[in-house]
Amino acid sequence: MSASTRISYGVLAFTIILAGFLHLGAPLLVVLFSYFALRQLYYLMKRKWLALVLFIVAVTGIAAAAVYLTRAIILALPDVAETSIPSASAWAQRRQIELPFTDFESLRTVVIDTLKEEAHYLQDVAHFARSTSVALVFSILGIIAAVSLFLKTGLDPYRGTHAVKNNLYSISCDEVSTRFRDFYRSFATVMGAQITISLINTALTGLFVVIVRMPHAPLLIAITFLCGLVPIVGNLVSNTIIVFIALTISLKLAIGALVFLVLIHKLEYFLNSKIIGSRIRNPVWLTLISLIIGERLMGIPGLILAPVVLNYLRVEMLKIEVPRMPEKR
């Protein structure tokens, strides 16, 4: 193995370790997701400028939908409380359970009093708001980085001006580009499997949403698909939104939706390990272990990156030929 090759492996390993140590897994995923979307659009459109325009429109649409849904949830909170709290109170009374609230106003009073008594809750809220703002800024920077890579790749754009043509820096840049290109291909392989899982989950959830005639069905189906691109946790986000909207109709529907979505979530967990495991040709148990370790080390981003790293290691190790040991007589 040459010096430039060793350097390239070190750079990739250092990047992944640094992303985990500095909690930069989310921005790294934004870069990978954005570049993946741009490459797929380019594959369909055959023109970079058209792919870029469609990508910008898609990102803008997703952001607008997120803002719209957040606003709709906040505005619907009083109606949800007025609809669900009486049913919850009646259910609690039948089981001799005393709730600290009877309507939305009393619930809000309980929440405010709790926040005043427990100062660390306010600190957690402030920390969450600060973390969300930082994540948003990093996401924007990640999108810009992905667009830059899509429009013009290469770590050594001034290679032709160097006095020494085959210098260590230029050769190392080539090797580093190869390592990251292979890593991206592993990501694309895993994402292809994850899209299959998301389509299955979206079909089942969409069928439920249509049958029970929940409001905003098209939007809920779109959110389910987008969230389903994130292994395991994405479904939790979409399920929470669906259950919340079901509460605006009735408590019984919300409970039914929760039971149904929990079953789908359990099915998706094993589909995730089975489909991704077969796509990257790793056993199910090894994929599950990688998901657990990835979540422990990097949280939600680790869930997504774990199968990618596992597949990349397998691909790289398959390239290395090991001399056969002489048979013992």
C-alpha positions in Angstrom: 0.0 0.0 0.0 1.5 3.3 -1.1 1.9 6.4 1.2 -0.8 8.3 -0.6 -3.3 5.4 -0.2 -2.5 5.2 3.6 -3.1 9.0 3.8 -6.4 8.7 2.0 -7.7 6.0 4.4 -6.5 8.1 7.4 -8.3 11.2 6.1 -11.6 9.3 5.7 -11.3 7.6 9.1 -10.4 11.0 10.7 -13.4 12.6 9.1 -15.9 10.1 10.4 -14.3 10.1 13.9 -14.2 13.9 14.0 -17.9 14.0 12.9 -18.8 11.8 15.8 -16.6 13.5 18.3 -17.8 17.1 17.4 -21.4 16.0 16.9 -21.3 16.8 13.2 -23.0 13.7 12.0 -26.1 15.7 10.9 -24.2 18.1 8.6 -22.3 15.1 7.1 -25.6 13.5 6.4 -27.0 16.6 4.9 -24.1 16.7 2.5 -24.6 13.1 1.5 -28.3 13.3 1.2 -28.1 16.5 -0.9 -25.5 15.1 -3.2 -27.4 11.9 -3.5 -30.6 13.8 -4.5 -28.6 16.0 -7.0 -27.1 12.9 -8.6 -30.4 11.2 -8.9 -32.0 14.3 -10.5 -29.1 14.6 -12.9 -29.5 10.9 -13.8 -33.1 11.7 -14.8 -32.7 15.1 -16.3 -29.3 14.7 -17.9 -28.6 18.4 -17.3 -26.9 19.8 -14.2 -28.6 23.1 -14.2 -32.0 21.5 -14.5 -31.2 19.1 -11.7 -30.0 22.0 -9.5 -33.2 24.0 -10.1 -35.4 21.0 -9.3 -33.3 20.3 -6.1 -33.7 23.9 -5.0 -37.5 23.7 -5.6 -37.7 20.4 -3.6 -35.7 21.8 -0.7 -37.8 24.9 -0.6 -41.0 22.9 -0.8 -39.9 20.6 2.1 -39.0 23.7 4.2 -42.3 25.3 3.4 -44.2 22.1 4.3 -42.3 21.9 7.6 -43.2 25.5 8.5 -46.8 25.0 7.5 -47.2 21.8 9.5 -45.5 23.2 12.6 -47.8 26.2 12.4 -50.8 24.0 11.9 -49.9 21.9 14.9 -49.5 24.9 17.2 -52.8 26.4 16.1 -54.5 23.0 16.5 -53.3 22.5 20.1 -56.3 24.1 21.8 -58.8 22.2 19.6 -56.9 18.9 20.3 -56.9 19.6 24.0 -60.6 20.4 24.1 -61.4 17.3 22.1 -59.2 14.8 23.8 -59.0 16.0 27.4 -62.7 15.2 28.3 -62.3 11.7 26.9 -59.1 11.2 28.8 -60.7 12.6 32.0 -63.6 10.2 31.7 -61.3 7.3 31.0 -59.2 8.2 34.1 -62.3 8.6 36.3 -63.5 5.2 35.4 -60.2 3.8 36.6 -60.1 6.1 39.7 -57.1 8.1 38.4 -57.0 11.8 39.3 -55.6 14.0 36.6 -54.2 17.5 37.4 -56.1 19.1 34.6 -59.7 19.2 33.2 -59.4 21.4 30.2 -56.8 23.2 28.0 -56.4 26.2 30.3 -55.8 24.1 33.4 -53.3 22.0 31.4 -51.4 25.1 30.3 -51.4 26.3 34.0 -49.9 22.9 35.1 -47.2 23.1 32.4 -46.3 26.7 33.3 -46.1 25.9 37.0 -44.0 22.9 36.4 -41.5 24.9 34.3 -41.3 27.6 37.0 -40.6 25.0 39.7 -38.1 23.0 37.7 -35.5 25.4 36.3 -33.6 22.7 34.5 -36.6 22.3 32.2 -36.2 25.9 31.0 -32.5 25.2 30.5 -33.3 22.2 28.4 -35.7 24.2 26.3 -33.1 26.9 25.8 -30.5 24.3 24.9 -32.9 22.6 22.4 -33.6 26.0 20.7 -29.9 26.8 20.5 -29.1 23.3 19.1 -31.9 23.6 16.6 -30.6 26.9 15.3 -27.1 25.6 15.0 -28.4 22.5 13.2 -30.3 24.7 10.8 -27.2 26.7 10.0 -25.1 23.6 9.5 -27.7 22.1 7.3 -27.7 25.1 5.0 -23.9 25.0 4.9 -24.1 21.2 4.1 -26.5 21.9 1.2 -24.1 24.5 -0.2 -21.2 22.1 0.1 -23.1 19.4 -1.7 -24.1 21.8 -4.5 -20.4 22.8 -4.8 -19.3 19.2 -5.1 -22.0 18.5 -7.6 -21.1 21.5 -9.9 -17.3 21.1 -9.7 -15.5 18.1 -8.1 -11.8 17.8 -7.3 -9.5 18.6 -4.4 -6.7 19.9 -6.5 -8.1 22.3 -9.1 -4.7 23.9 -9.8 -2.9 20.6 -10.5 -1.7 21.8 -13.9 0.3 24.7 -12.4 2.5 22.6 -10.0 6.2 22.4 -10.8 6.3 18.7 -9.9 3.5 16.9 -11.7 3.3 13.6 -9.7 3.7 15.3 -6.3 2.5 13.7 -3.1 -0.2 16.3 -2.6 -1.8 15.7 -6.0 -1.6 12.0 -5.8 -3.0 12.0 -2.3 -5.9 14.2 -3.5 -6.7 11.6 -6.1 -6.6 8.8 -3.5 -8.7 10.8 -1.0 -11.3 11.5 -3.8 -11.4 7.8 -4.5 -12.0 6.9 -0.9 -14.8 9.4 -0.5 -16.3 8.4 -3.8 -16.4 4.7 -2.6 -17.9 5.9 0.7 -20.6 7.8 -1.2 -21.4 4.7 -3.3 -21.9 2.8 -0.1 -24.2 5.5 1.1 -26.1 5.4 -2.2 -26.4 1.6 -1.9 -27.9 1.8 1.6 -30.2 4.7 0.6 -31.6 2.6 -2.3 -32.6 0.0 0.2 -33.9 2.6 2.6 -36.1 4.1 -0.2 -37.6 0.6 -0.7 -38.4 0.3 3.0 -39.9 3.8 3.0 -42.1 3.0 0.1 -43.4 -0.1 1.9 -44.0 1.8 5.1 -45.7 4.7 3.2 -48.0 2.3 1.3 -49.2 0.7 4.6 -49.5 4.0 6.5 -51.2 5.7 3.5 -53.8 2.9 3.3 -54.6 3.4 7.0 -54.8 7.2 6.7 -57.1 7.0 3.7 -59.4 4.3 5.3 -59.9 6.3 8.5 -60.3 9.5 6.4 -57.8 11.6 8.4 -57.4 15.2 7.4 -54.4 16.4 5.3 -53.9 12.8 4.0 -51.7 13.8 1.0 -49.4 15.8 3.3 -49.2 13.0 5.9 -48.3 10.5 3.2 -45.6 12.7 1.9 -44.2 13.3 5.4 -44.3 9.5 6.0 -42.2 8.9 2.9 -39.6 11.6 3.7 -39.3 10.6 7.3 -39.1 7.0 6.3 -35.7 7.7 4.6 -34.3 7.9 8.1 -33.9 4.4 9.5 -36.0 3.6 12.6 -36.3 7.1 14.0 -37.9 8.6 10.9 -41.0 6.5 11.5 -41.2 7.7 15.1 -41.4 11.3 13.8 -44.1 10.6 11.2 -46.0 8.4 13.7 -46.0 11.2 16.3 -47.5 13.6 13.7 -50.2 11.2 12.6 -51.2 10.4 16.2 -51.3 14.1 17.0 -53.6 14.8 14.1 -55.7 11.8 15.0 -56.3 13.4 18.4 -58.0 16.3 16.7 -60.7 13.8 15.6 -61.1 11.6 18.7 -59.1 9.9 21.4 -60.3 6.5 20.2 -58.9 7.1 16.7 -55.6 8.3 18.2 -55.2 5.1 20.2 -56.1 3.0 17.2 -53.5 4.9 15.1 -50.9 4.5 17.8 -51.4 0.7 18.0 -51.3 0.4 14.2 -48.2 2.5 13.8 -46.4 0.7 16.6 -47.0 -2.6 14.7 -45.8 -1.0 11.5 -42.7 0.4 13.3 -41.8 -3.1 14.6 -42.2 -4.5 11.1 -40.1 -1.7 9.7 -37.3 -2.4 12.2 -36.9 -5.9 10.9 -37.4 -4.9 7.3 -34.7 -2.3 7.8 -32.2 -4.9 9.0 -33.3 -7.6 6.4 -33.5 -5.4 3.3 -30.4 -3.3 4.0 -28.6 -6.4 5.2 -29.3 -8.2 2.0 -28.5 -5.2 -0.2 -25.1 -4.8 1.5 -24.7 -8.5 1.8 -24.2 -8.5 5.6 -26.0 -10.8 8.0 -29.1 -9.4 9.8 -27.5 -9.7 13.3 -24.4 -7.7 12.2 -26.6 -5.0 10.7 -28.6 -4.7 13.9 -25.4 -4.5 16.0 -24.1 -1.7 13.7 -27.3 0.2 14.2 -27.1 -0.1 18.0 -23.5 0.9 18.1 -24.1 3.8 15.6 -26.9 5.1 17.7 -24.9 4.9 20.9 -21.9 6.8 19.4 -23.7 9.4 17.2 -27.4 9.3 18.0 -29.8 9.5 15.1 -27.1 10.3 12.5 -25.3 7.1 13.7 -28.3 5.0 12.8 -28.0 6.2 9.2 -24.3 6.1 8.9 -23.8 2.7 10.6 -24.9 0.5 7.6 -23.0 2.8 5.3 -19.7 2.4 7.2 -20.4 -1.4 7.5 -20.9 -1.7 3.7 -17.9 0.5 3.0 -15.6 -1.7 5.2 -16.8 -4.8 3.4 -16.2 -3.3 0.0 -12.7 -2.0 0.8 -11.7 -5.3 2.5 -12.8 -7.3 -0.6 -10.2 -5.3 -2.6 -7.3 -6.4 -0.5 -5.8 -9.7 -1.5 -4.3 -11.8 1.3 -1.7 -14.4 0.4 -2.8 -17.9 1.2 -1.1 -19.5 4.1 0.8 -22.7 3.3 -1.1 -25.7 4.4 0.3 -27.6 7.3 1.2 -31.2 6.7 
